[in-house]
């Protein structure tokens, strides 16, 4: 029963997604001009996610290693977060 349902549901949802994109092409081109509110919200949301994820991820990985290596793991997490923030400013912001 489950295999039959899965075989029928995946093509049905795929077809629905294709039909939605075919019959609503103007939705992708709705925003022709830049909005400063949207830009501020993207930057704010990115900062909130960064400040929420960084301590949790660093403490999680810090708990997986020996106590003498915790500081090294925390610094690796901070360094990677700094690198990814710079890369997001260079590459990701232009995509959004």
Order of alpha helices (4+ residues) and beta strands (2+ residues): alpha-alpha-alpha
